């Protein structure tokens, strides 16, 4: 085949160089990426993901733990308010939550959000029980190691305690933030 400049070039040679012929016989480079270029880009993206995903998972878990600590503080505050209004501590989370209808009262004091009154919030499950001295609150990850690495405990003393194992924290667990807790 004769080109504009008098050279002979086969179609196979044009294809091997990533070029093709236009209708008027001129050679043009084909648009797009080669397979090798695409594989390199995919490899780079996978390397970035391999580095970023564990850090993202750890940051998400830490944020959920901080949310659980804040929820326990909210429950402690709500219990103190409930005690000042009704002369006793609430027996259930629903007693601290919003009423289904009507005005707030001892059965639903509207002191905490509805999702927390149902017992779960941001990957943690919360339970509250009354004791002869007051009450206890436990916050445990829904899936230990995925939604949280710590369990939490608090009571009427307002001290929050943590446990770095799947076993629920209790009154003898280390205080939150203490150096020996980790």
C-alpha positions as CSV (number, residue, x, y, z in Angstrom):
1,X,0.0,0.0,0.0
2,X,1.3,3.4,-0.9
3,X,1.1,6.2,1.6
4,X,1.0,9.9,0.8
5,X,4.8,10.0,1.0
6,X,5.4,7.0,-1.1
7,X,6.2,4.4,1.6
8,X,4.7,1.0,1.6
9,X,3.2,0.0,5.0
10,X,1.2,-3.1,5.6
11,X,-2.1,-3.0,7.5
12,X,-0.6,-5.5,10.1
13,X,2.3,-3.2,10.8
14,X,-0.1,-0.3,11.3
15,X,-2.2,-2.3,13.7
16,X,0.9,-3.3,15.7
17,X,1.8,0.3,16.2
18,X,-1.7,1.2,17.4
19,X,-2.5,3.0,14.2
20,X,-5.1,2.6,11.5
21,X,-5.9,4.0,8.1
22,X,-8.5,6.7,7.6
23,X,-10.6,6.7,4.5
24,X,-8.3,9.0,2.7
25,X,-5.3,6.7,3.3
26,X,-3.6,8.6,6.1
27,X,-2.3,6.9,9.2
28,X,-3.9,7.9,12.5
29,X,-3.2,6.7,16.0
30,X,-6.1,4.7,17.5
31,X,-7.7,6.4,20.5
32,X,-7.8,4.7,23.9
33,X,-5.4,2.9,26.3
34,X,-3.4,-0.2,25.8
35,X,-4.1,-3.3,27.9
36,X,-0.8,-2.8,29.8
37,X,-1.6,0.8,30.6
38,X,-5.0,-0.3,32.0
39,X,-3.4,-3.1,34.1
40,X,-0.9,-0.6,35.6
41,X,-3.7,1.8,36.6
42,X,-5.7,-1.0,38.1
43,X,-2.7,-2.3,40.1
44,X,-2.0,1.2,41.5
45,X,-5.7,1.6,42.5
46,X,-5.6,-1.8,44.3
47,X,-2.4,-0.9,46.2
48,X,-4.0,2.4,47.4
49,X,-7.1,0.5,48.5
50,X,-5.0,-2.1,50.3
51,X,-3.4,0.6,52.3
52,X,-6.5,2.8,52.9
53,X,-9.2,0.2,53.8
54,X,-7.7,-1.0,57.1
55,X,-7.2,2.6,58.2
56,X,-10.7,3.5,57.3
57,X,-12.1,0.5,59.1
58,X,-10.1,1.3,62.2
59,X,-11.3,5.0,62.1
60,X,-14.9,3.9,61.7
61,X,-14.6,1.5,64.7
62,X,-13.1,4.2,66.8
63,X,-15.8,6.7,65.9
64,X,-18.4,4.1,66.9
65,X,-16.7,3.6,70.2
66,X,-16.7,7.3,70.8
67,X,-20.4,7.4,70.0
68,X,-21.0,4.6,72.5
69,X,-19.2,6.5,75.2
70,X,-21.3,9.6,74.5
71,X,-24.4,7.5,74.5
72,X,-23.5,6.2,78.0
73,X,-23.0,9.7,79.2
74,X,-26.4,10.7,77.7
75,X,-28.0,7.8,79.6
76,X,-26.3,8.8,82.8
77,X,-27.6,12.4,82.4
78,X,-31.1,11.1,81.6
79,X,-31.1,8.9,84.6
80,X,-30.2,11.8,86.9
81,X,-32.9,14.0,85.3
82,X,-35.4,11.1,85.6
83,X,-34.5,10.7,89.3
84,X,-35.0,14.4,90.0
85,X,-38.4,14.4,88.3
86,X,-39.9,11.1,89.5
87,X,-37.9,10.2,92.7
88,X,-36.5,6.9,91.3
89,X,-34.3,5.7,88.5
90,X,-35.8,4.4,85.3
91,X,-36.1,0.7,85.0
92,X,-35.8,0.5,81.2
93,X,-34.5,2.5,78.3
94,X,-38.1,3.0,77.1
95,X,-38.9,4.9,80.3
96,X,-36.2,7.4,79.3
97,X,-37.3,7.6,75.7
98,X,-40.0,9.6,73.9
99,X,-43.7,8.8,74.4
100,X,-45.5,7.0,71.6
101,X,-48.4,9.5,72.1
102,X,-49.4,12.1,74.5
103,X,-47.2,14.0,76.9
104,X,-44.0,12.8,78.6
105,X,-44.4,11.0,82.0
106,X,-42.8,8.2,84.1
107,X,-43.4,5.6,81.4
108,X,-41.8,7.7,78.7
109,X,-40.0,10.8,79.9
110,X,-38.6,12.0,76.5
111,X,-35.0,12.4,77.9
112,X,-33.2,10.4,75.2
113,X,-33.6,9.9,71.4
114,X,-35.9,7.1,70.2
115,X,-33.1,5.0,68.6
116,X,-31.2,4.9,71.9
117,X,-34.4,4.0,73.7
118,X,-34.7,1.0,71.4
119,X,-31.3,-0.2,72.7
120,X,-29.0,0.1,69.6
121,X,-27.1,3.0,68.3
122,X,-24.1,3.2,65.9
123,X,-23.1,-0.4,66.1
124,X,-23.5,-0.8,69.8
125,X,-26.3,-2.5,71.9
126,X,-27.2,-0.9,75.2
127,X,-28.8,-2.5,78.2
128,X,-29.9,-0.9,81.4
129,X,-31.0,-2.6,84.6
130,X,-32.0,-1.3,88.0
131,X,-30.2,-2.4,91.2
132,X,-30.9,-1.9,94.8
133,X,-28.3,0.9,94.8
134,X,-29.3,2.5,91.5
135,X,-28.8,1.3,87.9
136,X,-26.2,-0.2,85.5
137,X,-25.6,0.5,81.8
138,X,-23.8,-1.8,79.5
139,X,-22.7,-0.9,75.9
140,X,-21.5,-3.8,73.9
141,X,-20.5,-3.9,70.2
142,X,-23.1,-5.6,68.0
143,X,-20.3,-7.5,66.3
144,X,-17.1,-7.5,68.4
145,X,-14.1,-6.6,66.3
146,X,-16.1,-5.1,63.6
147,X,-18.4,-2.4,65.1
148,X,-16.2,-2.0,68.2
149,X,-13.2,-3.4,70.1
150,X,-14.3,-2.4,73.6
151,X,-17.2,-2.9,75.9
152,X,-18.4,-0.2,78.3
153,X,-20.1,-0.1,81.7
154,X,-21.4,2.7,83.9
155,X,-23.7,3.0,86.9
156,X,-25.1,5.7,89.2
157,X,-21.5,6.7,90.2
158,X,-21.2,8.2,86.7
159,X,-17.8,6.5,86.2
160,X,-17.5,4.8,82.8
161,X,-15.5,1.6,82.6
162,X,-14.1,-0.3,79.6
163,X,-13.0,-3.7,78.7
164,X,-10.8,-4.5,75.7
165,X,-12.2,-8.0,75.3
166,X,-15.5,-9.4,74.1
167,X,-16.5,-10.0,77.7
168,X,-18.9,-7.2,78.9
169,X,-17.3,-4.6,81.1
170,X,-18.4,-4.5,84.7
171,X,-17.9,-2.7,88.0
172,X,-14.4,-4.1,88.4
173,X,-13.2,-3.2,84.8
174,X,-10.7,-0.4,84.3
175,X,-11.8,3.1,84.3
176,X,-12.2,4.7,80.9
177,X,-8.9,6.5,80.0
178,X,-6.8,4.9,82.7
179,X,-3.3,4.0,81.5
180,X,-3.6,0.3,82.6
181,X,-6.9,-0.1,80.6
182,X,-5.1,-1.1,77.4
